[in-house]
Amino acid sequence: MNTVHNMFSNASAVQGLRNGGYGDADFDIGVAPLIYLDAYESSKSVIYRTDTGEELGIHGHGYKPVAPKHMIDVTRNIIERSDLSINGMEEIIRTSHNGARTFVQYRLPEHTYKTSDGDSASLSLLSISSFDGTWPFMISAAAIQQACTNLQVFVGGEVSVFKAKHTRSLDIEQGGRIITKSLDLFHNQRDLWQEWQGTQVRDMEAFNFFTDALDVKLKSGFTLSTPSDLLNSLPRRNENLNYIWRMYDSIYKNRLGANWWAVYNAMTDWSTHFGAVRQSSERNIASIQNERQQVIRKAIKSEPVLRLAA
């Protein structure tokens, strides 16, 4: 009798995930030519859910769609082949836009460290893919700060841990090697956050950073104004800007000090929490959070003080 042993140390834990199924992503897809009402067949194909018939995306005939279940299988295989410590790992599967976008988040509690403000943060990997052309397949690294449950966006070094346009062409072994590098990124990011905590910022500097990040246009001629004056001068109330400034001014500045670490925490609070309970957006929370994380990355990379620190 032959006994087969799995050579991967993470095999047992990942098999447990496989046994749990695919959650909201447990559906198959079909592809059909796009035909106009006059029976003219276009050069496009429509991707649809076979269980509901809902359209997920339209692409050229050369596009090779990959079902969410296969994307999740590939991601699990990569983690299984990695050197990450995944004891206690949590997998969160979410879809949005009727299944056109799929999000799979992995929280790894064994990769946890203390932040300089006394909190703790654990490594998180997010895998995303879409049929509507929003993103390619990508795994990115971030950290979940425990006290406030903010998802801290990794902005320094190699942001995209693994990225490919079509999941059928994924090199699993290469993906595993790249994911392992996320551990170095995790430690480097911790040092960057500590630098931000030691870098002071004035109120107007923080406020201008928020307005630039959100692309909010302010009236000219208010050089001596306070942030409150500028908020009141806007032709219409900007809920996002008001939320971020309120979080910074009343919570994070008091808790962490008037520094760039507090500025960053106000932004990640907004990307993680604000608007998430709105009924109209409830099905697309993961998509909104991902888009806001991209706003944060772009803003920080364009800020000279933070760019020099990074």
Salt bridges, closest charged atoms under 4 A:
ASP26 OD1 - LYS69 NZ 3.64
ASP28 OD1 - LYS69 NZ 2.97
ASP51 OD2 - ARG49 NH2 2.73
GLU80 OE1 - ARG18 NH2 3.16
GLU80 OE1 - ARG81 NH1 3.45
GLU91 OE1 - ARG76 NH2 2.84
ASP132 OD2 - ARG101 NE 2.79
GLU173 OE2 - ARG81 NE 3.34
ASP203 OD1 - LYS253 NZ 3.12
GLU205 OE2 - ARG202 NH2 3.76
ASP215 OD1 - LYS217 NZ 3.11
GLU239 OE2 - ARG237 NE 3.13
ASP249 OD1 - LYS253 NZ 3.03
GLU291 OE2 - ARG101 NH1 3.44
